[in-house]
């Protein structure tokens, strides 16, 4: 079985409880959506695209909705839903369009900081 299919199966097992917890926490603490967006970016940097896609999907669902994200990105709503699904395969440029739009829509701003001397984590 491929690594991506393994990741998909693991995510399916955790998705429902996680989604319910995330939805409730974002309702109580809207700033939690920004933390999830940060986690999505970190997952992309660690080459865990599937997890990043699912985080972006959940942030969208629990905050602004796919319609608002479609308006902000210029991408079709159905395309966004497919891209951010478990089996989605978005282009890098679209992932960054989504991240940029979500930053604007949920009022979050990222700053990049380079830390020297930190070795990259070895891949499994």
C-alpha positions as CSV (number, residue, x, y, z in Angstrom):
1,X,0.0,0.0,0.0
2,X,1.3,3.4,-0.8
3,X,2.3,6.0,1.8
4,X,-0.5,8.3,0.7
5,X,-3.1,5.6,1.0
6,X,-1.8,4.8,4.5
7,X,-2.1,8.5,5.4
8,X,-5.6,8.6,4.0
9,X,-6.7,5.6,6.1
10,X,-5.2,7.1,9.3
11,X,-6.9,10.4,8.6
12,X,-10.2,8.8,8.0
13,X,-10.0,7.0,11.4
14,X,-9.3,10.3,13.2
15,X,-11.3,12.7,11.1
16,X,-14.8,12.6,12.7
17,X,-13.7,13.2,16.3
18,X,-11.1,15.7,15.3
19,X,-13.6,17.7,13.1
20,X,-16.1,17.9,15.9
21,X,-13.5,19.1,18.4
22,X,-12.1,21.6,15.9
23,X,-15.5,23.0,14.9
24,X,-16.5,23.5,18.6
25,X,-13.1,25.1,19.5
26,X,-13.2,27.5,16.6
27,X,-16.7,28.5,17.6
28,X,-15.5,29.2,21.2
29,X,-12.1,30.7,20.2
30,X,-11.9,32.0,16.6
31,X,-8.2,32.5,16.9
32,X,-7.8,28.7,16.9
33,X,-8.4,28.8,13.2
34,X,-5.2,30.8,12.8
35,X,-3.3,28.1,14.8
36,X,-4.8,25.5,12.4
37,X,-3.7,27.5,9.4
38,X,-0.2,27.7,10.9
39,X,-0.2,23.9,11.4
40,X,-1.3,23.5,7.7
41,X,1.7,25.6,6.5
42,X,4.1,23.6,8.8
43,X,2.7,20.4,7.4
44,X,3.4,21.6,3.9
45,X,6.9,22.5,4.8
46,X,7.4,19.0,6.2
47,X,6.0,17.5,3.0
48,X,2.9,16.2,4.6
49,X,0.5,17.6,1.9
50,X,-2.4,15.3,2.8
51,X,-2.6,16.6,6.4
52,X,-2.2,20.2,5.2
53,X,-5.1,19.8,2.7
54,X,-7.4,18.4,5.3
55,X,-6.5,21.2,7.7
56,X,-7.2,23.8,5.0
57,X,-10.5,22.1,4.3
58,X,-11.6,22.1,7.9
59,X,-10.5,25.7,8.5
60,X,-12.6,26.7,5.4
61,X,-15.6,24.6,6.5
62,X,-15.6,25.9,10.1
63,X,-15.0,29.6,9.3
64,X,-15.7,31.3,6.0
65,X,-17.1,28.5,3.9
66,X,-16.1,27.3,0.4
67,X,-18.2,30.0,-1.3
68,X,-16.2,32.9,0.3
69,X,-13.0,31.1,-0.3
70,X,-14.0,30.6,-4.0
71,X,-14.7,34.3,-4.3
72,X,-11.4,35.3,-2.7
73,X,-9.2,32.9,-4.7
74,X,-11.0,33.0,-8.0
75,X,-11.2,29.3,-8.0
76,X,-14.5,27.4,-8.5
77,X,-16.1,26.2,-5.2
78,X,-16.4,22.5,-6.4
79,X,-12.7,22.6,-7.5
80,X,-11.7,23.8,-4.0
81,X,-13.7,21.1,-2.4
82,X,-12.0,18.4,-4.6
83,X,-8.6,19.9,-4.0
84,X,-9.0,19.9,-0.3
85,X,-10.4,16.4,-0.1
86,X,-8.5,13.4,1.1
87,X,-7.8,12.3,-2.5
88,X,-7.3,15.8,-3.8
89,X,-4.2,16.7,-5.7
90,X,-3.9,20.5,-5.8
91,X,-1.2,22.4,-7.6
92,X,1.3,24.2,-5.3
93,X,0.2,27.6,-6.7
94,X,-3.4,26.8,-5.7
95,X,-2.4,25.8,-2.2
96,X,-0.7,29.1,-1.8
97,X,-3.7,31.0,-3.2
98,X,-5.8,29.2,-0.6
99,X,-3.5,30.0,2.2
100,X,-3.2,33.6,1.2
101,X,-7.0,33.9,0.9
102,X,-7.6,32.3,4.3
103,X,-5.1,34.7,5.9
104,X,-7.1,37.6,4.6
105,X,-10.5,36.1,5.4
106,X,-9.8,35.0,9.0
107,X,-7.5,38.0,9.6
108,X,-4.2,36.2,10.2
109,X,-0.8,37.3,9.1
110,X,2.3,35.0,8.9
111,X,5.9,36.1,9.3
112,X,8.7,33.8,8.2
113,X,11.7,33.5,10.4
114,X,14.8,31.6,9.5
115,X,16.5,29.7,12.3
116,X,20.1,28.7,11.7
117,X,21.6,25.5,13.0
118,X,18.4,23.5,13.1
119,X,18.9,20.3,11.2
120,X,16.0,19.2,9.0
121,X,14.1,16.2,10.3
122,X,14.9,13.0,8.5
123,X,12.2,11.5,6.4
124,X,10.7,8.2,7.4
